[in-house]
Amino acid sequence: MSSLLIVVGYTLLLLFTTERIAILSMTALLLILLEVEYVRLEHKPRIAAVLDGAFRKHEKDNISGAVFIVISCIICFAVFDYWIAFMALLMTVFGDLVSALMGKTFGKRKLYRNKTIIGTGSGLAANVIVGVLTLPSFLIVTIPMAITATITEMVTNKLDDNLTVPLFAGFLGQMIVIFFEIELPPIEFTLLGLF
């Protein structure tokens, strides 16, 4: 869920500054995270042991997912249309969260490797909901992105799904927009009721 802060942070920067400054800010965040990871992994300070609970089992001796989600944010927002990047990143956050919670809680039957039918189905439902809430009039884009995000999350094993899911889902969404010459809505934040 902390990945959501990165997406919201980029959006706020985009609202109050320029796209270039928003991307540069994300790059600065990446550099800070890389430095923290360097110290944590190479020098193993005592304070890192206190923070072990914040990392997943496979992240304790490897780069954390936070680095990969920031890399994904930079690539997605730099390459894809805003709404495609936004959707791909939210599908990464919510699809992964829901599939993990439902799969670990209720999943009994395996679908693929350690992924369960309940977890994968729940992740797909979350991805579809994200797409429909983000761009309700563009199901030709959102449904294929949701399916791609779900399949990518299911088959990703050695790579970090914080990197693969948004890039594959976003790429497909952007290709659909280009191929069908779809005009996405302008970036307006009046929907938030804040501006």
Beta strands, then each sheet from edge to edge (+ up, - down):
strand 1: 110-112
strand 2: 115-116
sheet 1: 1+ 2-
end
